[in-house]
Amino acid sequence: MASQNLRTPGPTPLPPAVREALARDMVNHRGPEFAAVLNDCVEGLKWAYQVSEHDMVILTASGTGGLESLVANTLSPGDKLLVASIGNFGERMGQIARTFEVDVTQLDFQPGNPVDPQRLEDALREDPDIGTVFITHNETSTGVLNPLRDLAAAVRATRPEALLLVDGISSVSSVEIRPEDWDLDVVVAGSQKGWMVPPGLAFVSISPRAWERQSQAKLPRFYFDWRAAQKSAQNGETPWTPAVSLFYALQVGLQLMREEGLQQIFARHQRLAKFTREGLSELDLRLLADPRFASPTVTTAYLPDGISGKGLLRTLDERYGVVLAGGQGNLSGKIFRIGHMGWVTEDDLSAVLSALKLELNSVRATATAGR
């Protein structure tokens, strides 16, 4: 079998320097060596998030843990939360909030489409008691990038003091986002995406408005308490035992990002996304996402009629070492997904497209011969 070409929307491949960092020995996580790593990571994350006034908290958790921390730190039982959902991960946020007995209003949009700013405004006008809004910036289940700046403006025009929570797990580090300039209160990201780090760290940027809400929120929290994390960070520590190796990896990943430059990173992801979409179109595959809002980090396409998604993905892996992702939720068995975030080049994606072409041609030829 060929060497693996991992093109899932996360986890993403690791550069050699990151893999080397993961092999470093442990240090005392209450000592000065780890404090230096933690402080460097926090500063690097603020650079990548393009924030100066908002605080940054790092949690040892997956992205979903970061999302749970949004709920636990900003809401109280019975609070009204508007979840604007364009796919599986918007739905997940609604599930998390309902688990904590939050009153959720879910505004759903058809797969492949972004949130409509006017519908968002209308939903807020219809219920003046909604004080918190959640939006997924980049929905990896459908390959759609929400027009977050426009959506934030719609929220502020309708409900200026509402708390705006953002899932930036598959966008921050790869796509332009400005929490302070766009008036986003909380933005969560995850290490296994464009940061080029294994799964296990969640990053949270927190505005002064969000800190004020956190001081009033009454949901139970312990491990995911932002205030505890912020207080410990001032002493160069985390409140609970951190994933030390992942911090090593993050420090190096951020160094690599700084060397490339943010604007260059954003432009590269746009270029790779365009390359992938054009390649799939040449294979006569129908794309799911509205082209105007197609994600720079993951591309989704419908499976051709009569082709098994599981069978295609298994064959691509076994014959070519190409690992793609299938659909989630209602899209399971209907689409496949190609991740192109983090440590990836046109050559990696060319190999994916070539393998797809060979397999699709083979399946189509077999189907034609059997008629």
Sequence and secondary structure as in RCSB ss.txt:
>XXXX:A:sequence
MASQNLRTPGPTPLPPAVREALARDMVNHRGPEFAAVLNDCVEGLKWAYQVSEHDMVILTASGTGGLESLVANTL
SPGDKLLVASIGNFGERMGQIARTFEVDVTQLDFQPGNPVDPQRLEDALREDPDIGTVFITHNETSTGVLNPLRD
LAAAVRATRPEALLLVDGISSVSSVEIRPEDWDLDVVVAGSQKGWMVPPGLAFVSISPRAWERQSQAKLPRFYFD
WRAAQKSAQNGETPWTPAVSLFYALQVGLQLMREEGLQQIFARHQRLAKFTREGLSELDLRLLADPRFASPTVTT
AYLPDGISGKGLLRTLDERYGVVLAGGQGNLSGKIFRIGHMGWVTEDDLSAVLSALKLELNSVRATATAGR
>XXXX:A:secstr
    EE SSSS    HHHHHHHTS    TTSHHHHHHHHHHHHHHHHHHT SSSEEEEEES HHHHHHHHHHHH 
 TT EEEEEESSHHHHHHHHHHHHTT EEEEEE  TT    HHHHHHHHHH TT  EEEEESEETTTTEE  HHH
HHHHHHHH TT EEEEE TTTTTTS   TTTTT SEEEEETTSTT   S EEEEEE HHHHHHHHH  S  STT 
HHHHHHHHTTT  SS   HHHHHHHHHHHHHHHHH HHHHHHHHHHHHHHHHHHHHHTT  B S GGGB SSEEE
EE  TT  HHHHHHHHHHHH EE EE  GGGTTTEEEEE  SS  HHHHHHHHHHHHHHHHHHHHHHHHT 
